[in-house]
C-alpha cells in the first residue's frame, strides 16, 4: 500500500470522528462506526433475550417482549429509539460506498453487512410470525431466531460473514500481530493513537514499513523473548515515520536489524514529512544497517536507553533539520572501511548538519569508524555527562557555524583530537583546508579531554585550537 493509500485511511478515521473507549473504537453519533457498534449491541441484546426466553420455565413473556422490541422496533421508554435491526443494517450498507478505504477493505465490510442484513430480514420475518402462546412451535421459532442472531453476530464457522467480520475490517484501537502477520496491514488498520502489540519472534519484512499517524508499536504484554524487525534484503528502510498531519509515534522494546536505514523519521522515500512529527524511541536496538541506523529529516525524537551499532555509515544522521534528544544511549561501532575509502563521504557515530539540534545526556559514543560526533553548518550540539571515546577520527569535530556545549563529558582515546574546531591551524594530514574557519558558539567546561601526554590520550591531542582549552577546565 502506498503512502497516499495510507493517508486515505487516516482520512477515514477523521471522517468517522473516532475516539477510543475500553479498547474498542467509538465515534460521534452520526458516524458509520457508532452505527455499527449500536447494531452489534442490539444484536447481542436480542441474543441475550432469546437465550433467556429459551431457558425460562414458561418461555417468559418479559424476555419475548424485549426480543421483539430489538428486532421489530417500537418506542423505547428510555431512549425513544424505534429502529429495527433491519433498519440499521440497511443504513450501514448504504454508507459503505462512502468510506474512503481501499477496495478490498470495502468489499470485506460490504460482504459482512450484506449477510447481516439477510439474517436480519429472516429474523424479522420469524419475529412477526412468532406464536403468541407457549408451545413447541414457539420454542422452535425462538431457536431459529437464535441461529439467525448468532450468524449475524459472526464467529459461527459454517455461517456467512457477520458483524464481527465487519468490525475486524475497520481500523481499531488495539491490534495484536504475530511474526507471520502482514505488519503494514496491521498498521493501516490501527486507529490514530492506537497500539499495535507484537508477539515475540522475528518479523521478516519484504518491504519497509510506513507509519503515517499517531500510534504505539511495542511488544505484547508479558511477552517473553525479543521482537525483531528485519529486512529480507538490505535495500529499504525498515521503518519510516512521516505524516500529512501532526502525529506522535512511540516505539518500545524492539530490535531493528539490517535494511539500508533502521528508522527514518520525518521522511518517506526521500520525501520530507509536511507535518510535525514527535517520536519516542525507548529501549530500542538498531543494528547492522547498511547505511544509517536513525535518519532524522524533520521533527523531534527522544531516544531513551537505545543502542545503535554496526551500521555502515552513521549511527544517527540529522542531515537538514529536526531535534534529537538522547538519554542513556549507546552509539557504537558504526562506520565502515568501504565508506571511508570513498574519500568524498564520511562515516562515524553521529552526523548533524543544516539547522538540526542534538542533545545527549549520559550517553556513550564509542568505537565508530570516523568522528564520534560531527556538527556542521548551523547545527547545535549539547552534550552532558557523556563519554566519547575510541573513535578512529576526532571525538568531536565542529565545522562552519555549528554551536557546541560540552559539560562534564569524558572525551578520550580517540584517534584524532578529542575536540577539534575546523580551522586552518587544526587541519589534519591529508585533509583539505576548510574554506571558512569555524565561527560557531562554544560553551561549557568541566570536561575530561586528555592531550597526547596523559593516560587515555587522544591520538592527535586534546583540543584544537588552544583557544577552546577552557572546555577541559571548570565552568
C-alpha positions as CSV (number, residue, x, y, z in Angstrom):
1,X,0.0,0.0,0.0
2,X,1.4,3.4,-1.0
3,X,1.8,6.3,1.4
4,X,-1.2,8.1,-0.3
5,X,-3.4,5.0,0.2
6,X,-2.5,5.0,3.9
7,X,-3.3,8.7,4.1
8,X,-6.8,7.9,2.8
9,X,-7.1,5.6,5.8
10,X,-6.2,8.5,8.1
11,X,-9.0,10.4,6.3
12,X,-11.4,7.6,7.1
13,X,-10.6,8.0,10.8
14,X,-11.0,11.8,10.6
15,X,-14.3,11.3,8.8
16,X,-15.6,8.9,11.5
17,X,-14.5,11.3,14.3
18,X,-13.3,8.3,16.2
19,X,-12.4,8.2,19.9
20,X,-11.3,5.2,21.9
21,X,-13.1,3.6,24.8
22,X,-12.1,0.5,26.7
23,X,-10.0,-0.8,23.8
24,X,-13.0,-0.6,21.3
25,X,-13.4,2.1,18.7
26,X,-16.3,4.5,19.2
27,X,-17.3,7.7,17.4
28,X,-19.7,10.6,17.2
29,X,-23.4,9.8,16.9
30,X,-23.7,10.5,13.2
31,X,-20.7,8.4,12.1
32,X,-20.5,4.9,10.5
33,X,-18.7,3.2,13.3
34,X,-21.2,4.1,16.1
35,X,-24.0,2.8,13.9
36,X,-22.0,-0.5,13.5
37,X,-21.4,-0.6,17.3
38,X,-25.1,0.0,18.0
39,X,-26.1,-2.7,15.6
40,X,-23.8,-5.1,17.3
41,X,-25.0,-4.2,20.7
42,X,-28.6,-4.6,19.6
43,X,-28.0,-8.0,18.1
44,X,-26.2,-9.1,21.3
45,X,-29.1,-7.8,23.4
46,X,-31.6,-9.7,21.2
47,X,-29.4,-12.8,21.5
48,X,-29.5,-12.4,25.3
49,X,-33.3,-12.2,25.3
50,X,-33.6,-15.2,23.0
51,X,-31.4,-17.3,25.2
52,X,-33.2,-16.2,28.4
53,X,-36.6,-16.9,26.8
54,X,-35.5,-20.4,25.8
55,X,-34.1,-21.1,29.3
56,X,-37.2,-19.7,31.1
57,X,-39.6,-22.3,32.5
58,X,-42.5,-20.7,30.7
59,X,-40.6,-19.2,27.8
60,X,-41.0,-15.9,29.7
61,X,-43.1,-13.1,28.4
62,X,-40.8,-10.3,29.5
63,X,-37.9,-11.8,27.6
64,X,-40.1,-12.2,24.5
65,X,-41.2,-8.5,24.7
66,X,-37.6,-7.4,24.9
67,X,-36.6,-9.6,22.0
68,X,-39.4,-8.3,19.8
69,X,-38.6,-4.7,20.6
70,X,-35.0,-5.1,19.5
71,X,-36.0,-6.9,16.3
72,X,-39.2,-5.2,15.2
73,X,-38.6,-1.8,16.8
74,X,-41.2,0.2,18.7
75,X,-40.9,3.1,21.2
76,X,-38.2,2.6,23.8
77,X,-39.3,4.1,27.1
78,X,-35.7,5.2,27.9
79,X,-34.4,6.4,24.5
80,X,-37.3,6.7,22.2
81,X,-35.4,4.6,19.7
82,X,-37.8,3.0,17.1
83,X,-35.1,1.5,14.8
84,X,-35.1,-2.2,13.9
85,X,-32.1,-4.4,13.3
86,X,-33.0,-4.4,9.6
87,X,-33.1,-0.6,9.5
88,X,-29.7,-0.3,11.0
89,X,-28.2,-2.9,8.7
90,X,-29.7,-1.2,5.7
91,X,-28.3,2.2,6.6
92,X,-24.9,0.8,7.1
93,X,-25.0,-0.9,3.7
94,X,-25.9,2.3,2.1
95,X,-23.0,4.1,3.8
96,X,-20.2,1.6,2.9
97,X,-19.5,3.1,-0.6
98,X,-18.7,6.5,1.0
99,X,-15.9,5.1,3.2
100,X,-12.5,6.3,1.9
101,X,-10.8,2.9,2.3
102,X,-9.1,0.6,-0.2
103,X,-11.4,-1.6,-2.3
104,X,-10.5,-4.9,-0.6
105,X,-11.5,-3.5,2.8
106,X,-14.7,-2.0,1.4
107,X,-15.6,-5.4,-0.1
108,X,-15.0,-7.2,3.2
109,X,-17.3,-4.8,5.0
110,X,-19.9,-4.9,2.3
111,X,-20.0,-8.7,2.2
112,X,-20.3,-8.9,6.0
113,X,-23.1,-6.3,6.2
114,X,-25.0,-8.0,3.3
115,X,-25.1,-11.2,5.2
116,X,-26.1,-9.4,8.4
117,X,-28.9,-7.7,6.5
118,X,-30.1,-11.0,5.1
119,X,-30.1,-12.7,8.5
120,X,-31.9,-9.6,10.0
121,X,-34.7,-9.9,7.4
122,X,-35.1,-13.6,8.2
123,X,-35.1,-12.7,11.9
124,X,-37.8,-10.1,11.4
125,X,-40.0,-12.5,9.4
126,X,-39.6,-15.1,12.2
127,X,-40.4,-12.5,14.9
128,X,-43.5,-11.3,13.2
129,X,-44.7,-14.9,12.9
130,X,-43.8,-15.9,16.4
131,X,-46.7,-17.9,18.0
132,X,-48.4,-15.9,20.7
133,X,-48.8,-18.8,23.1
134,X,-46.2,-21.1,24.6
135,X,-45.6,-24.4,23.0
136,X,-43.3,-26.5,20.8
137,X,-43.9,-24.1,17.8
138,X,-42.9,-21.1,19.9
139,X,-39.7,-22.8,21.1
140,X,-38.7,-23.9,17.6
141,X,-39.2,-20.3,16.3
142,X,-37.0,-19.0,19.1
143,X,-34.3,-21.5,18.2
144,X,-34.4,-20.3,14.6
145,X,-34.2,-16.7,15.8
146,X,-31.2,-17.6,18.0
147,X,-29.5,-19.2,15.0
148,X,-30.1,-16.1,12.8
149,X,-28.8,-13.8,15.6
150,X,-25.7,-15.9,16.1
151,X,-24.9,-15.9,12.4
152,X,-25.5,-12.1,12.2
153,X,-23.1,-11.6,15.1
154,X,-20.4,-13.6,13.4
155,X,-17.9,-16.2,14.6
156,X,-20.1,-19.2,13.5
157,X,-17.8,-21.5,11.4
158,X,-20.5,-22.5,8.9
159,X,-22.1,-19.1,8.5
160,X,-21.5,-16.2,6.2
161,X,-19.5,-13.2,7.4
162,X,-21.2,-11.2,10.2
163,X,-20.8,-8.1,12.5
164,X,-17.5,-9.4,13.9
165,X,-16.0,-9.6,10.4
166,X,-17.2,-6.0,9.7
167,X,-15.7,-4.8,12.9
168,X,-12.4,-6.6,12.2
169,X,-12.1,-5.0,8.7
170,X,-12.3,-1.5,10.2
171,X,-9.3,0.2,11.9
172,X,-9.4,-0.2,15.7
173,X,-7.6,1.0,18.8
174,X,-5.6,-2.1,19.6
175,X,-4.3,-4.9,17.5
176,X,-2.1,-7.9,18.1
177,X,0.3,-9.3,15.5
178,X,2.4,-12.4,15.2
179,X,5.6,-12.8,13.1
180,X,3.5,-14.3,10.3
181,X,1.3,-11.2,10.0
182,X,1.4,-8.5,7.3
183,X,2.6,-5.7,9.6
184,X,1.8,-2.9,7.2
185,X,-1.8,-4.0,7.0
186,X,-1.9,-4.2,10.8
187,X,-0.6,-0.6,11.0
188,X,-3.1,0.6,8.4
189,X,-6.0,-1.0,10.3
190,X,-5.0,0.8,13.6
191,X,-6.8,3.9,14.8
192,X,-4.7,7.0,15.2
193,X,-3.4,6.9,18.7
194,X,-3.8,3.2,18.9
195,X,-1.4,0.4,19.9
196,X,0.0,-2.4,17.8
197,X,1.2,-5.2,20.1
198,X,3.8,-7.6,18.6
199,X,4.3,-11.2,19.8
200,X,7.9,-12.3,20.3
201,X,9.8,-13.5,17.3
202,X,11.5,-12.3,14.1
203,X,9.4,-10.3,11.6
204,X,11.0,-10.7,8.2
205,X,9.8,-7.8,6.0
206,X,9.8,-7.8,2.2
207,X,9.2,-4.1,2.1
208,X,9.8,-1.3,4.5
209,X,7.0,-0.3,7.0
210,X,5.5,3.2,6.9
211,X,3.8,4.8,10.0
212,X,1.8,7.8,8.9
213,X,-0.3,8.5,12.0
214,X,-0.1,8.7,15.8
215,X,0.4,5.2,17.2
216,X,2.4,3.0,19.6
217,X,4.4,0.0,18.4
218,X,5.6,-2.4,21.2
219,X,5.8,-6.0,22.4
220,X,2.6,-7.6,23.7
221,X,2.1,-7.5,27.4
222,X,4.2,-10.1,29.4
223,X,5.9,-11.1,26.2
224,X,8.9,-13.4,26.6
225,X,11.7,-13.1,24.1
226,X,12.8,-10.4,21.7
227,X,10.7,-8.7,19.0
228,X,13.0,-8.3,15.9
229,X,12.1,-6.4,12.7
230,X,14.4,-7.3,9.8
231,X,14.6,-7.0,6.1
232,X,14.7,-9.8,3.6
233,X,17.3,-7.7,1.8
234,X,19.3,-4.6,2.7
235,X,17.9,-2.1,0.2
236,X,15.0,-0.5,2.1
237,X,14.4,1.4,5.3
238,X,12.9,-0.9,7.9
239,X,10.6,1.7,9.4
240,X,9.7,5.2,8.1
241,X,7.7,7.6,10.2
242,X,6.1,10.6,8.4
243,X,2.6,12.1,8.2
244,X,0.5,14.7,6.4
245,X,-0.9,15.7,9.8
246,X,0.8,16.3,13.2
247,X,1.5,12.9,14.8
248,X,3.2,11.3,17.8
249,X,4.7,7.9,17.4
250,X,6.2,5.6,20.1
251,X,8.5,2.7,19.6
252,X,9.2,0.5,22.6
253,X,11.5,-2.5,23.3
254,X,12.2,-3.5,19.7
255,X,15.2,-4.6,17.7
256,X,15.6,-3.4,14.1
257,X,18.3,-5.3,12.2
258,X,19.6,-4.9,8.7
259,X,18.0,-2.8,5.9
260,X,19.5,0.3,4.4
261,X,18.3,2.5,7.2
262,X,16.9,1.3,10.5
263,X,14.4,4.1,11.3
264,X,13.7,7.2,9.2
265,X,11.9,10.0,10.9
266,X,10.1,12.8,9.1
267,X,10.8,11.2,5.7
268,X,9.5,8.5,3.4
269,X,11.4,7.5,0.3
270,X,13.2,10.9,0.2
271,X,10.0,13.0,0.7
272,X,10.2,15.1,3.9
273,X,7.0,15.0,6.0
274,X,4.9,18.1,5.7
275,X,3.6,17.9,9.3
276,X,5.5,18.0,12.6
277,X,6.4,14.6,14.0
278,X,7.0,13.7,17.6
279,X,8.7,10.4,18.2
280,X,9.7,8.5,21.4
281,X,12.1,5.6,20.9
282,X,12.5,3.7,24.1
283,X,14.7,0.6,24.8
284,X,15.2,0.0,21.0
285,X,18.2,-1.5,19.4
286,X,19.1,-0.7,15.8
287,X,21.8,-2.9,14.4
288,X,23.7,-3.7,11.3
289,X,22.1,-1.3,8.9
290,X,23.8,-1.0,5.5
291,X,23.8,2.8,5.7
292,X,22.4,4.6,8.8
293,X,20.7,3.5,12.0
294,X,18.5,6.5,12.5
295,X,17.9,9.2,9.9
296,X,16.1,12.3,11.2
297,X,15.0,14.5,8.3
298,X,12.5,16.6,10.3
299,X,10.5,16.5,13.6
300,X,11.6,15.8,17.1
301,X,12.8,12.5,18.6
302,X,13.6,11.4,22.1
303,X,15.8,8.3,22.4
304,X,16.0,6.7,25.8
305,X,18.1,3.7,26.6
306,X,18.7,2.9,23.0
307,X,21.6,1.2,21.1
308,X,22.6,1.9,17.5
309,X,25.5,-0.2,16.4
310,X,27.1,-1.9,13.4
311,X,25.7,0.5,10.8
312,X,27.8,1.1,7.7
313,X,27.7,4.9,7.6
314,X,26.3,6.6,10.7
315,X,24.6,5.6,13.9
316,X,22.5,8.8,13.8
317,X,22.2,11.3,10.9
318,X,20.5,14.6,11.0
319,X,21.0,16.0,7.5
320,X,18.9,19.1,7.5
321,X,16.6,19.8,10.4
322,X,15.0,18.2,13.4
323,X,15.8,17.8,17.1
324,X,17.1,14.7,18.7
325,X,17.5,14.2,22.4
326,X,19.4,11.1,23.6
327,X,19.4,9.9,27.2
328,X,21.4,6.8,28.3
329,X,22.0,5.8,24.7
330,X,24.9,4.0,23.1
331,X,26.1,4.9,19.6
332,X,28.9,2.5,18.9
333,X,30.9,0.6,16.2
334,X,29.3,2.4,13.3
335,X,31.0,3.3,10.0
336,X,32.8,1.2,7.5
337,X,36.1,0.9,5.6
338,X,34.0,0.9,2.4
339,X,32.6,4.3,3.1
340,X,35.9,5.7,4.4
341,X,37.6,4.6,1.2
342,X,35.3,6.7,-1.0
343,X,37.1,9.8,0.2
344,X,34.2,12.2,-0.5
345,X,32.0,10.7,2.1
346,X,32.4,10.3,5.9
347,X,31.1,7.9,8.4
348,X,31.0,7.8,12.2
349,X,28.8,7.9,15.2
350,X,26.6,11.0,14.9
351,X,26.5,13.5,12.0
352,X,24.4,16.6,12.3
353,X,24.2,19.4,9.7
354,X,21.8,22.1,8.4
355,X,19.8,23.6,11.3
356,X,19.4,20.5,13.3
357,X,19.9,20.2,17.1
358,X,21.0,17.3,19.2
359,X,21.2,16.9,23.0
360,X,23.0,14.0,24.7
361,X,22.8,13.1,28.4
362,X,24.7,10.2,29.9
363,X,25.4,8.6,26.6
364,X,28.3,6.6,25.1
365,X,29.7,7.4,21.6
366,X,32.4,4.8,21.1
367,X,34.5,2.9,18.6
368,X,33.0,4.4,15.5
369,X,35.0,4.5,12.3
370,X,35.3,8.2,11.8
371,X,34.4,11.0,14.2
372,X,32.3,10.3,17.2
373,X,30.2,13.4,16.5
374,X,30.4,15.8,13.6
375,X,28.5,19.0,13.6
376,X,28.4,21.3,10.6
377,X,26.5,24.3,9.1
378,X,24.2,25.9,11.7
379,X,23.7,22.8,13.8
380,X,23.6,22.8,17.6
381,X,25.1,20.0,19.7
382,X,24.7,19.9,23.5
383,X,26.5,17.1,25.5
384,X,26.5,16.5,29.2
385,X,27.9,13.6,31.3
386,X,28.6,11.7,28.0
387,X,31.6,9.6,27.1
388,X,33.1,10.0,23.6
389,X,35.9,7.5,23.2
390,X,37.8,5.1,21.0
391,X,36.5,6.6,17.7
392,X,39.1,6.4,14.9
393,X,38.9,10.1,14.0
394,X,38.2,13.0,16.3
395,X,36.0,12.6,19.2
396,X,34.0,15.7,18.3
397,X,34.5,17.7,15.1
398,X,32.8,21.1,14.7
399,X,32.7,23.0,11.4
400,X,31.2,26.2,9.9
401,X,28.9,28.0,12.3
402,X,27.8,25.0,14.4
403,X,27.3,25.6,18.1
404,X,28.7,23.3,20.8
405,X,28.1,23.0,24.5
406,X,30.1,20.4,26.5
407,X,29.6,19.8,30.2
408,X,31.1,17.1,32.4
409,X,31.9,14.8,29.5
410,X,34.8,12.4,29.0
411,X,36.4,12.5,25.6
412,X,39.4,10.2,25.4
413,X,41.2,7.5,23.4
414,X,40.0,8.9,20.0
415,X,42.4,8.6,17.0
416,X,42.3,12.3,16.2
417,X,41.8,15.2,18.5
418,X,39.4,14.9,21.5
419,X,37.6,18.0,20.3
420,X,38.5,19.8,17.0
421,X,37.2,23.0,15.5
422,X,37.8,23.2,11.8
423,X,40.4,26.0,11.4
424,X,43.5,26.2,9.3
425,X,45.6,25.6,12.4
426,X,43.9,22.3,13.0
427,X,43.9,20.7,9.6
428,X,44.8,17.0,9.8
429,X,47.2,15.5,7.3
430,X,45.6,14.7,4.0
431,X,42.5,16.9,4.7
432,X,41.6,19.9,2.5
433,X,41.8,23.4,4.1
434,X,38.3,24.4,5.3
435,X,37.0,27.2,3.0
436,X,35.6,29.1,6.1
437,X,37.1,28.7,9.5
438,X,34.9,27.6,12.4
439,X,32.8,30.5,13.6
440,X,30.2,29.0,15.9
441,X,29.5,29.4,19.6
442,X,31.3,27.2,22.1
443,X,30.3,27.0,25.8
444,X,30.8,24.6,28.7
445,X,33.5,23.2,31.0
446,X,34.4,20.6,33.5
447,X,35.2,18.0,30.8
448,X,37.9,15.4,30.8
449,X,39.7,15.7,27.4
450,X,43.3,14.4,27.8
451,X,46.0,15.5,25.4
452,X,48.9,13.5,24.0
453,X,50.9,13.5,27.2
454,X,48.4,11.8,29.6
455,X,46.8,8.4,30.1
456,X,43.9,7.6,27.8
457,X,45.2,10.4,25.5
458,X,43.5,11.3,22.2
459,X,45.9,10.5,19.3
460,X,46.3,14.0,17.9
461,X,45.8,15.9,21.2
462,X,43.1,17.2,23.4
463,X,41.5,20.3,22.0
464,X,42.4,22.3,18.8
465,X,42.8,25.2,18.6
466,X,44.0,26.0,22.1
467,X,41.6,29.0,22.4
468,X,39.0,26.4,23.4
469,X,41.0,24.8,26.2
470,X,38.5,26.2,28.7
471,X,36.3,23.2,27.8
472,X,38.7,21.0,29.8
473,X,38.6,23.2,32.9
474,X,35.9,24.1,35.4
475,X,32.9,26.1,34.5
